[in-house]
């Protein structure tokens, strides 16, 4: 969020999060579907923003800005710091022996490699609101909201998109701040060496449920190059724990990054080596899973205690998100 109320540069990617993606000289790098690589100095606040992206124009000198509604941006570093304190299983030397024994366990599963925690209410609500804010104001969802007039045979409309975005976020913000937070589970994927990527779209099977004014669904989003968060809402679960921390092996980081490429259209942000582009991202469209199913998501669901019936694994990208 911009500290200046008069600023016309409205960020869909919080500046505080961008700081975690800067290289040694302070630049944030990205790659486009064509393979072109670019970068800018993060301190100049000219990355991940849209001019008047959170300003509603009424055709008169009067206008309404809702940039300040995203005040969760002021707390992103505190949120990230709190999540980093939740160390995955295997970070402590005393856990190395148990990890070694797991290698010989025939019926081991992903839960065996997790360390479990209970997020305090403040961190829980703040993290959930941050996830909603990143999803709702992302270029992917902005494109979807602007396209609502197509249902009436009308062309996309940017102002209608802003209205829908503002309404969605106001609903989400109220729910995150005041509603019950039972049956909500977070999985923190930590990757000390290999890096996650961030795009202008993310797996969002969550914000669509806001039409019923309830928190229900799934989301997978990278916060930093070394931290990705998966959120889901089990039908039933114990009150504690509500969070699992896991060291993501290289194959899992690659899988997460492939999913990010499906949902992104124009830019993928990275730290270090540029990601290898997939056909999904090269299509330069906001794509999505044809069915809300993916083998990685089902693995993470099982960590949260969700046992799903066997479904088709894989993705089948379809049209604009």
C-alpha positions in Angstrom: 0.0 0.0 0.0 1.2 3.5 -0.8 1.9 5.7 2.2 0.9 8.7 0.1 -2.8 9.0 -0.2 -2.4 11.1 -3.4 -0.2 8.5 -5.1 -1.7 7.1 -8.3 0.6 4.0 -8.2 -1.5 1.3 -6.6 0.3 -1.9 -5.8 -1.2 -5.4 -6.3 2.1 -6.8 -5.0 3.0 -5.3 -1.6 6.3 -3.4 -1.6 7.1 -5.2 1.7 7.0 -8.6 0.0 8.9 -7.3 -3.0 11.9 -6.6 -0.7 12.3 -10.4 -0.1 12.8 -10.9 -3.9 15.6 -8.4 -4.4 19.0 -9.4 -5.5 22.3 -8.1 -4.1 21.9 -4.7 -5.9 18.3 -4.2 -4.9 16.7 -5.3 -8.2 13.6 -7.5 -8.7 13.8 -9.6 -11.8 11.0 -11.0 -14.0 10.6 -13.0 -17.1 7.9 -12.7 -19.8 6.2 -15.4 -22.0 8.6 -14.5 -24.8 11.6 -15.3 -22.6 12.6 -11.6 -22.3 14.0 -10.9 -18.9 13.6 -7.5 -17.1 14.3 -6.0 -13.8 13.8 -2.8 -11.8 15.1 -1.3 -8.5 12.6 -2.3 -5.8 13.2 0.8 -3.8 11.6 2.9 -6.6 8.2 1.3 -6.0 7.6 0.8 -9.7 7.0 -3.0 -9.7 3.8 -4.8 -9.3 1.5 -1.8 -9.5 -1.2 -0.3 -11.7 -1.8 3.4 -12.2 -5.1 4.2 -10.5 -5.6 0.5 -10.0 -7.7 1.2 -6.8 -9.4 4.4 -7.9 -13.1 4.5 -9.0 -13.9 7.3 -11.5 -17.4 8.5 -11.6 -17.2 10.6 -14.8 -16.9 13.7 -12.6 -14.1 15.4 -10.6 -15.3 13.2 -7.7 -13.5 9.9 -7.3 -13.2 7.2 -4.7 -9.8 5.6 -3.8 -9.8 2.3 -1.9 -6.0 1.9 -1.8 -6.0 2.4 1.9 -8.3 -0.6 2.4 -5.2 -2.8 1.8 -3.6 -1.8 5.0 -2.5 -5.4 5.6 0.4 -4.4 3.4 1.8 -2.5 6.4 2.1 -5.8 8.3 3.6 -8.2 5.6 7.1 -8.2 7.1 5.7 -9.0 10.6 3.6 -11.8 9.1 6.6 -13.3 7.2 8.8 -13.0 10.3 6.2 -14.9 12.4 5.9 -17.7 9.8 9.7 -18.0 9.6 9.7 -18.8 13.3 7.7 -21.9 12.6 10.6 -24.2 11.7 9.9 -27.3 9.6 10.8 -30.7 10.8 14.5 -31.3 10.0 15.8 -27.8 10.8 17.1 -28.8 14.2 20.2 -31.1 14.5 18.3 -33.2 17.1 15.8 -34.2 14.4 18.4 -35.6 12.0 18.2 -39.1 13.5 14.5 -39.2 13.1 14.8 -38.1 9.5 17.3 -40.9 8.9 14.9 -43.5 10.4 12.1 -42.3 8.1 14.2 -43.5 5.2 13.6 -47.0 6.3 9.9 -46.6 7.1 7.9 -48.4 4.4 4.5 -46.7 5.0 5.9 -43.2 5.4 3.8 -40.2 4.1 4.1 -36.5 3.7 2.8 -35.9 7.3 5.8 -37.7 8.7 8.0 -35.0 7.3 6.0 -32.1 8.9 6.2 -30.2 12.1 2.9 -29.0 13.4 1.9 -25.8 15.1 -1.1 -23.7 16.1 -1.2 -20.2 14.7 -2.3 -17.6 17.2 -5.5 -15.8 16.2 -3.8 -12.6 15.3 -1.3 -14.2 12.9 -4.0 -16.5 11.5 -6.3 -13.7 10.6 -3.5 -11.5 9.3 -2.1 -14.2 7.1 -5.5 -15.1 5.7 -6.3 -11.5 4.9 -2.9 -11.2 3.2 -3.7 -14.2 1.0 -7.1 -12.8 0.1 -5.6 -9.4 -0.7 -2.9 -10.9 -3.0 -5.5 -13.0 -4.8 -8.3 -10.5 -5.2 -6.2 -7.6 -6.5 -3.9 -9.7 -8.7 -4.0 -9.0 -12.5 -5.5 -12.5 -13.0 -8.6 -11.7 -10.8 -8.7 -8.1 -12.1 -9.0 -9.5 -15.6 -11.8 -11.8 -14.4 -13.7 -9.1 -12.7 -13.4 -6.8 -15.7 -14.8 -9.5 -17.9 -18.1 -9.9 -16.0 -20.0 -7.7 -18.5 -19.4 -10.4 -21.1 -22.1 -12.4 -19.5 -24.5 -9.7 -20.8 -22.9 -9.5 -24.2 -21.0 -6.3 -23.3 -17.2 -5.7 -23.6 -14.9 -5.9 -20.6 -15.0 -2.8 -18.4 -12.1 -1.7 -16.1 -14.3 0.4 -13.8 -16.7 -2.5 -13.3 -13.7 -4.6 -12.6 -12.6 -2.2 -9.8 -16.1 -2.2 -8.3 -16.2 -6.0 -8.2 -12.7 -6.1 -6.7 -13.5 -3.6 -4.0 -16.7 -5.4 -3.1 -15.0 -8.8 -3.0 -12.2 -7.5 -0.8 -14.6 -5.7 1.6 -16.4 -9.0 2.1 -13.1 -10.9 2.6 -11.7 -8.3 5.0 -14.8 -8.4 7.2 -14.8 -12.2 7.3 -11.1 -12.4 8.1 -11.4 -9.9 10.9 -14.6 -11.0 12.6 -15.8 -14.5 11.4 -15.0 -17.8 13.0 -11.7 -19.2 11.9 -12.3 -22.9 12.7 -11.7 -25.5 10.0 -9.0 -23.6 8.4 -5.5 -25.0 7.8 -2.2 -23.6 6.6 0.8 -25.5 5.2 4.1 -23.7 5.1 6.4 -24.9 2.3 10.0 -23.9 3.1 12.8 -24.3 0.5 16.2 -23.2 1.9 18.0 -23.6 -1.4 15.8 -24.0 -4.4 13.5 -21.0 -5.0 9.8 -20.5 -5.6 8.6 -18.0 -8.2 5.7 -15.5 -8.0 3.4 -14.5 -10.8 0.6 -12.1 -11.8 -1.7 -15.0 -11.0 -1.9 -17.8 -8.5 -3.9 -20.9 -7.8 -7.1 -19.5 -6.4 -9.9 -21.8 -5.6 -10.8 -19.6 -2.7 -12.1 -16.1 -3.6 -15.0 -17.5 -5.7 -16.6 -18.7 -2.5 -17.1 -15.1 -1.3 -20.4 -15.0 -3.2 -21.8 -17.0 -0.3 -20.0 -14.7 2.2 -18.0 -17.6 3.7 -14.4 -18.7 3.8 -14.2 -22.0 1.8 -11.7 -23.3 -0.7 -8.0 -23.6 -1.4 -5.1 -21.3 -2.4 -1.5 -21.8 -3.1 0.7 -18.7 -3.2 4.4 -17.8 -2.8 5.2 -15.1 -0.3 9.0 -15.2 -0.7 11.5 -17.2 -2.8 11.9 -19.5 0.1 8.3 -19.6 1.5 5.1 -20.7 -0.1 1.7 -21.0 1.7 -1.1 -23.5 1.0 -4.4 -22.8 2.6 -7.5 -25.1 2.7 -10.7 -25.5 4.6 -11.3 -29.1 5.8 -14.9 -30.1 6.4 -13.8 -31.3 9.9 -10.6 -31.0 11.9 -9.4 -30.7 15.4 -9.1 -27.2 16.8 -5.3 -27.7 17.1 -2.9 -27.8 15.3 -4.0 -25.6 12.4 -0.6 -25.3 10.6 2.1 -27.6 9.3 5.6 -26.7 8.3 7.4 -28.7 5.7 10.8 -28.6 3.9 9.8 -28.7 0.3 12.0 -31.1 -1.7 13.2 -29.9 -5.2 10.5 -31.8 -7.0 7.8 -30.1 -5.0 9.2 -26.6 -5.6 9.3 -27.4 -9.3 5.7 -28.5 -9.1 4.6 -25.4 -7.3 6.3 -23.2 -9.9 4.7 -25.1 -12.7 1.3 -24.4 -11.2 2.2 -20.7 -10.8 3.0 -20.6 -14.5 -0.5 -22.0 -15.4 -2.2 -19.1 -13.6 0.1 -16.3 -14.7 0.0 -14.4 -17.9 2.5 -11.6 -18.3 5.3 -11.9 -15.7 7.0 -14.3 -13.4 9.1 -12.8 -10.7 12.2 -14.7 -9.5 15.4 -14.4 -7.5 18.6 -15.9 -8.9 18.3 -18.1 -12.0 15.3 -17.5 -14.3 12.8 -20.3 -14.3 12.4 -22.7 -17.3 9.2 -21.6 -19.0 6.3 -24.1 -19.6 3.9 -24.1 -22.5 1.2 -22.9 -20.1 3.0 -19.6 -19.4 4.2 -19.2 -23.0 0.5 -19.1 -24.1 0.4 -15.7 -22.4 -3.1 -16.2 -21.0 -4.6 -16.5 -17.6 -5.2 -20.2 -17.5 -6.5 -22.5 -14.8 -7.2 -26.2 -14.1 -10.1 -27.5 -16.0 -11.2 -29.4 -12.9 -10.2 -28.3 -9.4 -7.9 -31.2 -8.9 -4.1 -31.7 -8.9 -2.0 -34.4 -7.5 0.1 -32.0 -5.4 -3.0 -30.3 -4.0 -4.3 -33.7 -2.9 -1.0 -34.5 -1.2 -1.2 -31.2 0.7 -4.8 -31.9 1.6 -3.9 -35.1 3.2 -1.4 -33.3 5.4 -4.3 -31.2 6.6 -6.3 -34.3 7.2 -8.5 -34.2 4.1 -9.0 -37.6 2.4 -10.4 -37.0 -1.0 -11.9 -39.6 -3.3 -9.7 -40.6 -6.2 -9.9 -38.0 -9.0 -8.2 -37.3 -12.2 -4.7 -36.0 -11.6 -3.1 -33.3 -13.8 -4.2 -30.1 -15.3 -6.1 -29.1 -18.4 -5.7 -25.4 -19.0 -8.8 -23.6 -20.3 -9.5 -20.0 -21.5 -9.0 -16.7 -19.8 -9.3 -16.8 -16.0 
